[in-house]
Amino acid sequence: MLMITKFAYADEVSLSVHIKGVKNNHGNVFVELYNEAKTFRKSAQAFAILQVPATEGIVTVKFDGVKKGHYAILAYHDEDGNGLLNKRFGMIPTEGYALSNNPVVIGPPSFEDSDFEILGDSELNLSMHY
């Protein structure tokens, strides 16, 4: 039985995410990890979410126990502490946000634009946009 458990964890890796350009120490930074296009940007359906206090400059989080595969990240700076990415007209972010691959987006970002593959322990660098 121990051997099965050992092999079950063999495919799990870690993912470190560095988010550059956090403008202040107000609130928290949420980093949402998605593994399916149909759930992307739906916080309640994220594969995993990490929340850390905002730190001006660079914020780093580490996801452990991630299986190899395709993922996308949406991160945001929740400056007012309400647990949400505030948006004007329900669409335009009024707080900082970052996406894996740092795509230039017009309209809602897609999973495909932010998709990356994890094959082993990995690190990503994202840029916060305000």
N, CA, C and O atoms as CSV, one atom per row, in Angstrom:
chain,resi,resn,atom,element,x,y,z
A,1,MET,N,N,0.817,-1.199,0.000
A,1,MET,CA,C,0.000,0.000,0.000
A,1,MET,C,C,0.860,1.260,0.000
A,1,MET,O,O,0.512,2.230,-0.674
A,2,LEU,N,N,1.963,1.276,0.730
A,2,LEU,CA,C,2.842,2.435,0.739
A,2,LEU,C,C,3.410,2.731,-0.636
A,2,LEU,O,O,3.562,3.898,-0.998
A,3,MET,N,N,3.722,1.716,-1.401
A,3,MET,CA,C,4.273,1.913,-2.736
A,3,MET,C,C,3.271,2.640,-3.639
A,3,MET,O,O,3.666,3.503,-4.423
A,4,ILE,N,N,2.013,2.311,-3.542
A,4,ILE,CA,C,0.987,2.966,-4.346
A,4,ILE,C,C,0.921,4.451,-3.993
A,4,ILE,O,O,0.853,5.304,-4.879
A,5,THR,N,N,0.941,4.749,-2.715
A,5,THR,CA,C,0.925,6.143,-2.276
A,5,THR,C,C,2.144,6.881,-2.787
A,5,THR,O,O,2.036,8.019,-3.244
A,6,LYS,N,N,3.287,6.256,-2.716
A,6,LYS,CA,C,4.521,6.887,-3.190
A,6,LYS,C,C,4.407,7.227,-4.669
A,6,LYS,O,O,4.776,8.329,-5.073
A,7,PHE,N,N,3.906,6.304,-5.485
A,7,PHE,CA,C,3.780,6.556,-6.911
A,7,PHE,C,C,2.700,7.584,-7.205
A,7,PHE,O,O,2.815,8.332,-8.176
A,8,ALA,N,N,1.672,7.639,-6.403
A,8,ALA,CA,C,0.600,8.607,-6.621
A,8,ALA,C,C,1.126,10.031,-6.507
A,8,ALA,O,O,0.633,10.927,-7.193
A,9,TYR,N,N,2.124,10.254,-5.648
A,9,TYR,CA,C,2.678,11.592,-5.478
A,9,TYR,C,C,3.814,11.894,-6.439
A,9,TYR,O,O,4.287,13.030,-6.485
A,10,ALA,N,N,4.265,10.916,-7.205
A,10,ALA,CA,C,5.403,11.111,-8.104
A,10,ALA,C,C,5.117,12.143,-9.186
A,10,ALA,O,O,6.045,12.792,-9.670
A,11,ASP,N,N,3.856,12.312,-9.577
A,11,ASP,CA,C,3.501,13.263,-10.624
A,11,ASP,C,C,3.242,14.661,-10.085
A,11,ASP,O,O,2.969,15.575,-10.864
A,12,GLU,N,N,3.319,14.850,-8.778
A,12,GLU,CA,C,3.053,16.157,-8.207
A,12,GLU,C,C,4.321,16.997,-8.160
A,12,GLU,O,O,5.387,16.520,-7.772
A,13,VAL,N,N,4.185,18.255,-8.562
A,13,VAL,CA,C,5.310,19.175,-8.627
A,13,VAL,C,C,4.918,20.485,-7.934
A,13,VAL,O,O,3.793,20.625,-7.455
A,14,SER,N,N,5.836,21.424,-7.884
A,14,SER,CA,C,5.534,22.735,-7.311
A,14,SER,C,C,5.615,23.803,-8.396
A,14,SER,O,O,6.323,23.651,-9.392
A,15,LEU,N,N,4.882,24.871,-8.181
A,15,LEU,CA,C,4.859,26.007,-9.095
A,15,LEU,C,C,5.023,27.281,-8.278
A,15,LEU,O,O,4.169,27.617,-7.458
A,16,SER,N,N,6.124,27.987,-8.508
A,16,SER,CA,C,6.353,29.281,-7.858
A,16,SER,C,C,5.950,30.382,-8.832
A,16,SER,O,O,6.315,30.345,-10.007
A,17,VAL,N,N,5.201,31.355,-8.342
A,17,VAL,CA,C,4.715,32.449,-9.173
A,17,VAL,C,C,5.197,33.757,-8.563
A,17,VAL,O,O,4.917,34.054,-7.401
A,18,HIS,N,N,5.926,34.536,-9.360
A,18,HIS,CA,C,6.446,35.845,-8.943
A,18,HIS,C,C,5.641,36.911,-9.689
A,18,HIS,O,O,5.622,36.940,-10.919
A,19,ILE,N,N,4.983,37.778,-8.936
A,19,ILE,CA,C,4.164,38.826,-9.538
A,19,ILE,C,C,4.853,40.160,-9.299
A,19,ILE,O,O,4.970,40.623,-8.164
A,20,LYS,N,N,5.305,40.766,-10.389
A,20,LYS,CA,C,6.051,42.029,-10.319
A,20,LYS,C,C,5.114,43.212,-10.528
A,20,LYS,O,O,4.105,43.109,-11.225
A,21,GLY,N,N,5.465,44.333,-9.914
A,21,GLY,CA,C,4.731,45.573,-10.146
A,21,GLY,C,C,3.559,45.819,-9.221
A,21,GLY,O,O,2.668,46.602,-9.551
A,22,VAL,N,N,3.538,45.160,-8.055
A,22,VAL,CA,C,2.473,45.443,-7.077
A,22,VAL,C,C,2.721,46.860,-6.565
A,22,VAL,O,O,3.812,47.161,-6.081
A,23,LYS,N,N,1.717,47.733,-6.669
A,23,LYS,CA,C,1.971,49.168,-6.437
A,23,LYS,C,C,1.970,49.619,-4.989
A,23,LYS,O,O,2.468,50.705,-4.691
A,24,ASN,N,N,1.418,48.811,-4.063
A,24,ASN,CA,C,1.409,49.234,-2.663
A,24,ASN,C,C,1.173,48.039,-1.742
A,24,ASN,O,O,1.019,46.907,-2.201
A,25,ASN,N,N,1.146,48.308,-0.437
A,25,ASN,CA,C,0.964,47.261,0.572
A,25,ASN,C,C,-0.483,47.117,1.037
A,25,ASN,O,O,-0.736,46.449,2.039
A,26,HIS,N,N,-1.423,47.716,0.345
A,26,HIS,CA,C,-2.832,47.667,0.741
A,26,HIS,C,C,-3.466,46.337,0.335
A,26,HIS,O,O,-3.277,45.874,-0.790
A,27,GLY,N,N,-4.204,45.735,1.236
A,27,GLY,CA,C,-4.985,44.548,0.916
A,27,GLY,C,C,-4.168,43.292,0.699
A,27,GLY,O,O,-3.138,43.080,1.338
A,28,ASN,N,N,-4.647,42.460,-0.219
A,28,ASN,CA,C,-4.052,41.154,-0.486
A,28,ASN,C,C,-3.895,40.927,-1.980
A,28,ASN,O,O,-4.513,41.607,-2.799
A,29,VAL,N,N,-3.061,39.963,-2.312
A,29,VAL,CA,C,-2.939,39.507,-3.691
A,29,VAL,C,C,-3.491,38.089,-3.733
A,29,VAL,O,O,-3.070,37.226,-2.962
A,30,PHE,N,N,-4.431,37.855,-4.632
A,30,PHE,CA,C,-5.002,36.532,-4.865
A,30,PHE,C,C,-4.389,35.969,-6.136
A,30,PHE,O,O,-4.270,36.671,-7.140
A,31,VAL,N,N,-4.000,34.704,-6.090
A,31,VAL,CA,C,-3.452,34.031,-7.267
A,31,VAL,C,C,-4.302,32.789,-7.481
A,31,VAL,O,O,-4.316,31.875,-6.656
A,32,GLU,N,N,-5.016,32.771,-8.612
A,32,GLU,CA,C,-5.936,31.689,-8.927
A,32,GLU,C,C,-5.345,30.827,-10.034
A,32,GLU,O,O,-4.975,31.332,-11.094
A,33,LEU,N,N,-5.260,29.534,-9.785
A,33,LEU,CA,C,-4.706,28.570,-10.732
A,33,LEU,C,C,-5.857,27.768,-11.329
A,33,LEU,O,O,-6.664,27.184,-10.604
A,34,TYR,N,N,-5.924,27.746,-12.659
A,34,TYR,CA,C,-6.996,27.044,-13.369
A,34,TYR,C,C,-6.405,25.939,-14.238
A,34,TYR,O,O,-5.311,26.084,-14.785
A,35,ASN,N,N,-7.142,24.828,-14.360
A,35,ASN,CA,C,-6.688,23.727,-15.201
A,35,ASN,C,C,-7.678,23.383,-16.307
A,35,ASN,O,O,-7.517,22.371,-16.988
A,36,GLU,N,N,-8.701,24.217,-16.491
A,36,GLU,CA,C,-9.687,23.989,-17.551
A,36,GLU,C,C,-10.150,25.323,-18.129
A,36,GLU,O,O,-10.371,26.287,-17.395
A,37,ALA,N,N,-10.292,25.366,-19.443
A,37,ALA,CA,C,-10.760,26.586,-20.101
A,37,ALA,C,C,-12.164,26.976,-19.637
A,37,ALA,O,O,-12.460,28.161,-19.483
A,38,LYS,N,N,-13.028,25.983,-19.414
A,38,LYS,CA,C,-14.421,26.294,-19.063
A,38,LYS,C,C,-14.570,26.919,-17.677
A,38,LYS,O,O,-15.601,27.527,-17.389
A,39,THR,N,N,-13.562,26.782,-16.814
A,39,THR,CA,C,-13.650,27.363,-15.470
A,39,THR,C,C,-12.818,28.639,-15.328
A,39,THR,O,O,-12.890,29.307,-14.297
A,40,PHE,N,N,-12.032,28.985,-16.347
A,40,PHE,CA,C,-11.118,30.129,-16.251
A,40,PHE,C,C,-11.876,31.413,-15.925
A,40,PHE,O,O,-12.887,31.728,-16.553
A,41,ARG,N,N,-11.376,32.145,-14.937
A,41,ARG,CA,C,-11.909,33.401,-14.417
A,41,ARG,C,C,-13.132,33.204,-13.534
A,41,ARG,O,O,-13.772,34.185,-13.156
A,42,LYS,N,N,-13.474,31.969,-13.194
A,42,LYS,CA,C,-14.580,31.694,-12.278
A,42,LYS,C,C,-13.958,31.243,-10.958
A,42,LYS,O,O,-13.682,30.059,-10.767
A,43,SER,N,N,-13.743,32.181,-10.065
A,43,SER,CA,C,-13.005,31.917,-8.828
A,43,SER,C,C,-13.498,30.691,-8.074
A,43,SER,O,O,-12.689,29.915,-7.567
A,44,ALA,N,N,-14.790,30.507,-7.993
A,44,ALA,CA,C,-15.344,29.386,-7.241
A,44,ALA,C,C,-14.972,28.037,-7.856
A,44,ALA,O,O,-15.091,27.002,-7.200
A,45,GLN,N,N,-14.521,28.044,-9.115
A,45,GLN,CA,C,-14.179,26.806,-9.799
A,45,GLN,C,C,-12.682,26.676,-10.076
A,45,GLN,O,O,-12.267,25.791,-10.824
A,46,ALA,N,N,-11.878,27.541,-9.484
A,46,ALA,CA,C,-10.426,27.478,-9.679
A,46,ALA,C,C,-9.876,26.165,-9.131
A,46,ALA,O,O,-10.406,25.615,-8.165
A,47,PHE,N,N,-8.823,25.675,-9.747
A,47,PHE,CA,C,-8.148,24.468,-9.277
A,47,PHE,C,C,-7.558,24.714,-7.891
A,47,PHE,O,O,-7.652,23.862,-7.008
A,48,ALA,N,N,-6.948,25.888,-7.709
A,48,ALA,CA,C,-6.371,26.272,-6.413
A,48,ALA,C,C,-6.275,27.793,-6.348
A,48,ALA,O,O,-6.099,28.454,-7.372
A,49,ILE,N,N,-6.391,28.344,-5.142
A,49,ILE,CA,C,-6.265,29.786,-4.928
A,49,ILE,C,C,-5.363,30.014,-3.726
A,49,ILE,O,O,-5.533,29.392,-2.678
A,50,LEU,N,N,-4.396,30.919,-3.894
A,50,LEU,CA,C,-3.557,31.340,-2.776
A,50,LEU,C,C,-3.770,32.826,-2.555
A,50,LEU,O,O,-3.925,33.588,-3.509
A,51,GLN,N,N,-3.777,33.233,-1.300
A,51,GLN,CA,C,-3.946,34.633,-0.920
A,51,GLN,C,C,-2.795,35.009,-0.003
A,51,GLN,O,O,-2.508,34.311,0.970
A,52,VAL,N,N,-2.132,36.128,-0.325
A,52,VAL,CA,C,-1.032,36.619,0.505
A,52,VAL,C,C,-1.177,38.125,0.690
A,52,VAL,O,O,-1.773,38.794,-0.155
A,53,PRO,N,N,-0.643,38.668,1.778
A,53,PRO,CA,C,-0.676,40.117,1.952
A,53,PRO,C,C,0.085,40.804,0.813
A,53,PRO,O,O,1.138,40.336,0.381
A,54,ALA,N,N,-0.464,41.907,0.346
A,54,ALA,CA,C,0.193,42.669,-0.709
A,54,ALA,C,C,1.492,43.266,-0.179
A,54,ALA,O,O,1.556,43.737,0.957
A,55,THR,N,N,2.512,43.241,-1.008
A,55,THR,CA,C,3.799,43.843,-0.700
A,55,THR,C,C,4.224,44.642,-1.917
A,55,THR,O,O,4.288,44.101,-3.021
A,56,GLU,N,N,4.514,45.922,-1.733
A,56,GLU,CA,C,4.921,46.755,-2.852
A,56,GLU,C,C,6.132,46.127,-3.542
A,56,GLU,O,O,7.100,45.739,-2.888
A,57,GLY,N,N,6.065,46.035,-4.852
A,57,GLY,CA,C,7.162,45.450,-5.636
A,57,GLY,C,C,6.794,44.072,-6.139
A,57,GLY,O,O,5.989,43.938,-7.061
A,58,ILE,N,N,7.384,43.035,-5.532
A,58,ILE,CA,C,7.181,41.653,-5.987
A,58,ILE,C,C,6.515,40.823,-4.896
A,58,ILE,O,O,6.897,40.880,-3.727
A,59,VAL,N,N,5.515,40.056,-5.302
A,59,VAL,CA,C,4.840,39.100,-4.421
A,59,VAL,C,C,5.105,37.715,-4.998
A,59,VAL,O,O,4.995,37.511,-6.207
A,60,THR,N,N,5.451,36.767,-4.139
A,60,THR,CA,C,5.713,35.401,-4.585
A,60,THR,C,C,4.811,34.434,-3.830
A,60,THR,O,O,4.648,34.540,-2.615
A,61,VAL,N,N,4.227,33.488,-4.568
A,61,VAL,CA,C,3.443,32.412,-3.977
A,61,VAL,C,C,3.950,31.094,-4.538
A,61,VAL,O,O,4.570,31.056,-5.601
A,62,LYS,N,N,3.680,30.010,-3.808
A,62,LYS,CA,C,4.107,28.691,-4.268
A,62,LYS,C,C,2.965,27.699,-4.108
A,62,LYS,O,O,2.446,27.491,-3.011
A,63,PHE,N,N,2.587,27.092,-5.227
A,63,PHE,CA,C,1.594,26.026,-5.231
A,63,PHE,C,C,2.341,24.702,-5.138
A,63,PHE,O,O,3.219,24.432,-5.957
A,64,ASP,N,N,2.009,23.877,-4.156
A,64,ASP,CA,C,2.595,22.545,-4.014
A,64,ASP,C,C,1.544,21.508,-4.376
A,64,ASP,O,O,0.345,21.781,-4.320
A,65,GLY,N,N,1.998,20.318,-4.748
A,65,GLY,CA,C,1.081,19.229,-5.044
A,65,GLY,C,C,0.327,19.397,-6.341
A,65,GLY,O,O,-0.784,18.884,-6.483
A,66,VAL,N,N,0.921,20.119,-7.306
A,66,VAL,CA,C,0.292,20.341,-8.608
A,66,VAL,C,C,0.660,19.179,-9.530
A,66,VAL,O,O,1.816,18.758,-9.576
A,67,LYS,N,N,-0.303,18.677,-10.245
A,67,LYS,CA,C,-0.030,17.609,-11.198
A,67,LYS,C,C,0.453,18.207,-12.521
A,67,LYS,O,O,0.097,19.333,-12.871
A,68,LYS,N,N,1.254,17.453,-13.239
A,68,LYS,CA,C,1.726,17.896,-14.551
A,68,LYS,C,C,0.528,18.102,-15.462
A,68,LYS,O,O,-0.445,17.349,-15.406
A,69,GLY,N,N,0.606,19.136,-16.309
A,69,GLY,CA,C,-0.494,19.401,-17.224
A,69,GLY,C,C,-0.536,20.860,-17.639
A,69,GLY,O,O,0.426,21.603,-17.442
A,70,HIS,N,N,-1.663,21.263,-18.218
A,70,HIS,CA,C,-1.853,22.634,-18.707
A,70,HIS,C,C,-2.649,23.438,-17.688
A,70,HIS,O,O,-3.614,22.952,-17.098
A,71,TYR,N,N,-2.215,24.687,-17.500
A,71,TYR,CA,C,-2.827,25.572,-16.511
A,71,TYR,C,C,-2.838,27.006,-17.037
A,71,TYR,O,O,-2.193,27.319,-18.038
A,72,ALA,N,N,-3.578,27.866,-16.350
A,72,ALA,CA,C,-3.567,29.309,-16.583
A,72,ALA,C,C,-3.741,29.981,-15.228
A,72,ALA,O,O,-4.376,29.435,-14.326
A,73,ILE,N,N,-3.163,31.178,-15.100
A,73,ILE,CA,C,-3.244,31.921,-13.835
A,73,ILE,C,C,-3.878,33.283,-14.056
A,73,ILE,O,O,-3.582,33.987,-15.021
A,74,LEU,N,N,-4.759,33.628,-13.130
A,74,LEU,CA,C,-5.295,34.973,-12.998
A,74,LEU,C,C,-4.960,35.409,-11.578
A,74,LEU,O,O,-5.344,34.751,-10.611
A,75,ALA,N,N,-4.244,36.517,-11.461
A,75,ALA,CA,C,-3.913,37.070,-10.144
A,75,ALA,C,C,-4.477,38.487,-10.080
A,75,ALA,O,O,-4.611,39.157,-11.104
A,76,TYR,N,N,-4.807,38.936,-8.871
A,76,TYR,CA,C,-5.267,40.312,-8.745
A,76,TYR,C,C,-4.909,40.876,-7.378
A,76,TYR,O,O,-4.758,40.153,-6.393
A,77,HIS,N,N,-4.778,42.207,-7.361
A,77,HIS,CA,C,-4.439,42.949,-6.148
A,77,HIS,C,C,-5.738,43.488,-5.562
A,77,HIS,O,O,-6.275,44.491,-6.034
A,78,ASP,N,N,-6.225,42.829,-4.552
A,78,ASP,CA,C,-7.469,43.213,-3.876
A,78,ASP,C,C,-7.137,44.307,-2.855
A,78,ASP,O,O,-7.010,44.041,-1.660
A,79,GLU,N,N,-7.001,45.528,-3.346
A,79,GLU,CA,C,-6.563,46.643,-2.496
A,79,GLU,C,C,-7.553,46.978,-1.389
A,79,GLU,O,O,-7.143,47.369,-0.296
A,80,ASP,N,N,-8.837,46.832,-1.651
A,80,ASP,CA,C,-9.834,47.224,-0.647
A,80,ASP,C,C,-10.239,46.082,0.276
A,80,ASP,O,O,-11.061,46.277,1.171
A,81,GLY,N,N,-9.675,44.897,0.074
A,81,GLY,CA,C,-9.909,43.782,0.986
A,81,GLY,C,C,-11.286,43.153,0.923
A,81,GLY,O,O,-11.707,42.500,1.878
A,82,ASN,N,N,-12.010,43.336,-0.197
A,82,ASN,CA,C,-13.353,42.749,-0.281
A,82,ASN,C,C,-13.355,41.331,-0.855
A,82,ASN,O,O,-14.417,40.723,-0.990
A,83,GLY,N,N,-12.176,40.797,-1.195
A,83,GLY,CA,C,-12.075,39.428,-1.698
A,83,GLY,C,C,-12.435,39.261,-3.153
A,83,GLY,O,O,-12.580,38.135,-3.630
A,84,LEU,N,N,-12.584,40.367,-3.873
A,84,LEU,CA,C,-12.977,40.331,-5.286
A,84,LEU,C,C,-12.086,41.235,-6.118
A,84,LEU,O,O,-11.481,42.174,-5.599
A,85,LEU,N,N,-12.007,40.947,-7.419
A,85,LEU,CA,C,-11.389,41.865,-8.365
A,85,LEU,C,C,-12.477,42.854,-8.766
A,85,LEU,O,O,-13.403,42.497,-9.494
A,86,ASN,N,N,-12.372,44.085,-8.298
A,86,ASN,CA,C,-13.379,45.095,-8.617
A,86,ASN,C,C,-13.315,45.440,-10.098
A,86,ASN,O,O,-12.236,45.535,-10.684
A,87,LYS,N,N,-14.514,45.629,-10.703
A,87,LYS,CA,C,-14.601,45.930,-12.131
A,87,LYS,C,C,-15.610,47.038,-12.367
A,87,LYS,O,O,-16.654,47.092,-11.716
A,88,ARG,N,N,-15.296,47.913,-13.294
A,88,ARG,CA,C,-16.218,48.960,-13.735
A,88,ARG,C,C,-17.111,48.361,-14.821
A,88,ARG,O,O,-16.617,47.682,-15.722
A,89,PHE,N,N,-18.376,48.597,-14.747
A,89,PHE,CA,C,-19.358,48.059,-15.694
A,89,PHE,C,C,-19.335,46.525,-15.728
A,89,PHE,O,O,-19.777,45.915,-16.701
A,90,GLY,N,N,-18.814,45.907,-14.657
A,90,GLY,CA,C,-18.760,44.457,-14.588
A,90,GLY,C,C,-17.728,43.813,-15.493
A,90,GLY,O,O,-17.677,42.588,-15.596
A,91,MET,N,N,-16.881,44.639,-16.170
A,91,MET,CA,C,-15.936,44.081,-17.142
A,91,MET,C,C,-14.510,44.610,-17.007
A,91,MET,O,O,-13.556,43.849,-17.170
A,92,ILE,N,N,-14.351,45.878,-16.718
A,92,ILE,CA,C,-13.036,46.521,-16.763
A,92,ILE,C,C,-12.445,46.558,-15.355
A,92,ILE,O,O,-12.996,47.218,-14.474
A,93,PRO,N,N,-11.322,45.852,-15.130
A,93,PRO,CA,C,-10.724,45.822,-13.789
A,93,PRO,C,C,-10.350,47.220,-13.303
A,93,PRO,O,O,-9.754,48.010,-14.035
A,94,THR,N,N,-10.713,47.509,-12.048
A,94,THR,CA,C,-10.316,48.769,-11.426
A,94,THR,C,C,-9.238,48.543,-10.370
A,94,THR,O,O,-8.793,49.483,-9.711
A,95,GLU,N,N,-8.825,47.285,-10.217
A,95,GLU,CA,C,-7.710,46.926,-9.351
A,95,GLU,C,C,-6.695,46.200,-10.232
A,95,GLU,O,O,-7.022,45.736,-11.324
A,96,GLY,N,N,-5.467,46.109,-9.743
A,96,GLY,CA,C,-4.424,45.461,-10.527
A,96,GLY,C,C,-4.705,43.995,-10.790
A,96,GLY,O,O,-5.293,43.304,-9.958
A,97,TYR,N,N,-4.278,43.521,-11.966
A,97,TYR,CA,C,-4.431,42.112,-12.316
A,97,TYR,C,C,-3.209,41.651,-13.102
A,97,TYR,O,O,-2.486,42.460,-13.682
A,98,ALA,N,N,-2.992,40.353,-13.110
A,98,ALA,CA,C,-1.897,39.753,-13.865
A,98,ALA,C,C,-2.376,38.416,-14.407
A,98,ALA,O,O,-3.214,37.747,-13.802
A,99,LEU,N,N,-1.825,38.033,-15.571
A,99,LEU,CA,C,-2.167,36.777,-16.219
A,99,LEU,C,C,-0.898,36.029,-16.591
A,99,LEU,O,O,0.118,36.642,-16.921
A,100,SER,N,N,-0.957,34.708,-16.538
A,100,SER,CA,C,0.186,33.926,-16.999
A,100,SER,C,C,0.408,34.220,-18.488
A,100,SER,O,O,-0.550,34.440,-19.230
A,101,ASN,N,N,1.641,34.224,-18.910
A,101,ASN,CA,C,2.097,34.586,-20.261
A,101,ASN,C,C,2.047,36.082,-20.510
A,101,ASN,O,O,2.477,36.535,-21.570
A,102,ASN,N,N,1.532,36.868,-19.560
A,102,ASN,CA,C,1.449,38.321,-19.698
A,102,ASN,C,C,0.871,38.755,-21.041
A,102,ASN,O,O,1.456,39.617,-21.697
A,103,PRO,N,N,-0.266,38.184,-21.479
A,103,PRO,CA,C,-0.817,38.567,-22.784
A,103,PRO,C,C,-1.388,39.978,-22.756
A,103,PRO,O,O,-1.814,40.470,-21.712
A,104,VAL,N,N,-1.389,40.615,-23.915
A,104,VAL,CA,C,-2.080,41.886,-24.076
A,104,VAL,C,C,-3.513,41.519,-24.421
A,104,VAL,O,O,-3.756,40.832,-25.413
A,105,VAL,N,N,-4.457,41.968,-23.617
A,105,VAL,CA,C,-5.849,41.577,-23.833
A,105,VAL,C,C,-6.736,42.783,-24.076
A,105,VAL,O,O,-6.558,43.850,-23.488
A,106,ILE,N,N,-7.687,42.579,-24.954
A,106,ILE,CA,C,-8.759,43.540,-25.178
A,106,ILE,C,C,-10.021,42.726,-24.962
A,106,ILE,O,O,-10.327,41.820,-25.737
A,107,GLY,N,N,-10.742,43.048,-23.920
A,107,GLY,CA,C,-11.884,42.231,-23.548
A,107,GLY,C,C,-11.456,41.166,-22.556
A,107,GLY,O,O,-10.325,41.189,-22.069
A,108,PRO,N,N,-12.343,40.240,-22.252
A,108,PRO,CA,C,-12.034,39.208,-21.258
A,108,PRO,C,C,-10.876,38.321,-21.712
A,108,PRO,O,O,-10.849,37.888,-22.864
A,109,PRO,N,N,-9.922,38.047,-20.827
A,109,PRO,CA,C,-8.805,37.180,-21.203
A,109,PRO,C,C,-9.276,35.735,-21.370
A,109,PRO,O,O,-10.235,35.305,-20.729
A,110,SER,N,N,-8.589,34.996,-22.239
A,110,SER,CA,C,-8.958,33.603,-22.468
A,110,SER,C,C,-7.935,32.666,-21.826
A,110,SER,O,O,-6.784,33.039,-21.598
A,111,PHE,N,N,-8.373,31.466,-21.547
A,111,PHE,CA,C,-7.491,30.418,-21.035
A,111,PHE,C,C,-6.356,30.176,-22.027
A,111,PHE,O,O,-5.201,30.023,-21.630
A,112,GLU,N,N,-6.688,30.143,-23.309
A,112,GLU,CA,C,-5.694,29.850,-24.337
A,112,GLU,C,C,-4.564,30.875,-24.357
A,112,GLU,O,O,-3.407,30.508,-24.564
A,113,ASP,N,N,-4.879,32.155,-24.145
A,113,ASP,CA,C,-3.842,33.191,-24.132
A,113,ASP,C,C,-2.921,33.062,-22.925
A,113,ASP,O,O,-1.770,33.496,-22.973
A,114,SER,N,N,-3.416,32.474,-21.852
A,114,SER,CA,C,-2.649,32.366,-20.618
A,114,SER,C,C,-2.163,30.950,-20.333
A,114,SER,O,O,-1.519,30.710,-19.312
A,115,ASP,N,N,-2.464,30.022,-21.217
A,115,ASP,CA,C,-2.141,28.607,-21.042
A,115,ASP,C,C,-0.629,28.362,-21.009
A,115,ASP,O,O,0.116,28.900,-21.827
A,116,PHE,N,N,-0.196,27.548,-20.056
A,116,PHE,CA,C,1.197,27.103,-19.991
A,116,PHE,C,C,1.198,25.659,-19.517
A,116,PHE,O,O,0.235,25.198,-18.904
A,117,GLU,N,N,2.279,24.950,-19.802
A,117,GLU,CA,C,2.363,23.541,-19.428
A,117,GLU,C,C,3.369,23.361,-18.302
A,117,GLU,O,O,4.454,23.943,-18.317
A,118,ILE,N,N,2.990,22.550,-17.331
A,118,ILE,CA,C,3.883,22.199,-16.229
A,118,ILE,C,C,4.335,20.762,-16.448
A,118,ILE,O,O,3.521,19.841,-16.508
A,119,LEU,N,N,5.646,20.587,-16.566
A,119,LEU,CA,C,6.225,19.257,-16.752
A,119,LEU,C,C,7.029,18.816,-15.535
A,119,LEU,O,O,7.310,17.630,-15.361
A,120,GLY,N,N,7.393,19.777,-14.699
A,120,GLY,CA,C,8.169,19.528,-13.490
A,120,GLY,C,C,8.080,20.779,-12.631
A,120,GLY,O,O,7.304,21.686,-12.933
A,121,ASP,N,N,8.870,20.837,-11.562
A,121,ASP,CA,C,8.884,22.043,-10.731
A,121,ASP,C,C,9.129,23.251,-11.629
A,121,ASP,O,O,10.031,23.229,-12.465
A,122,SER,N,N,8.334,24.299,-11.462
A,122,SER,CA,C,8.362,25.431,-12.388
A,122,SER,C,C,8.289,26.765,-11.669
A,122,SER,O,O,7.867,26.848,-10.516
A,123,GLU,N,N,8.713,27.817,-12.381
A,123,GLU,CA,C,8.594,29.193,-11.910
A,123,GLU,C,C,8.023,30.035,-13.031
A,123,GLU,O,O,8.363,29.843,-14.199
A,124,LEU,N,N,7.152,30.971,-12.675
A,124,LEU,CA,C,6.573,31.902,-13.634
A,124,LEU,C,C,6.757,33.320,-13.132
A,124,LEU,O,O,6.747,33.564,-11.926
A,125,ASN,N,N,6.927,34.259,-14.058
A,125,ASN,CA,C,6.994,35.672,-13.745
A,125,ASN,C,C,5.807,36.364,-14.422
A,125,ASN,O,O,5.638,36.276,-15.639
A,126,LEU,N,N,5.000,37.043,-13.631
A,126,LEU,CA,C,3.850,37.775,-14.138
A,126,LEU,C,C,4.017,39.245,-13.822
A,126,LEU,O,O,4.699,39.609,-12.864
A,127,SER,N,N,3.394,40.092,-14.626
A,127,SER,CA,C,3.430,41.545,-14.403
A,127,SER,C,C,2.034,42.052,-14.069
A,127,SER,O,O,1.069,41.794,-14.789
A,128,MET,N,N,1.950,42.781,-12.956
A,128,MET,CA,C,0.665,43.355,-12.529
A,128,MET,C,C,0.366,44.573,-13.387
A,128,MET,O,O,1.246,45.392,-13.652
A,129,HIS,N,N,-0.895,44.684,-13.823
A,129,HIS,CA,C,-1.349,45.827,-14.635
A,129,HIS,C,C,-2.448,46.553,-13.865
A,129,HIS,O,O,-3.370,45.934,-13.335
A,130,TYR,N,N,-2.329,47.878,-13.815
A,130,TYR,CA,C,-3.334,48.700,-13.120
A,130,TYR,C,C,-4.029,49.600,-14.130
A,130,TYR,O,O,-4.911,50.375,-13.762
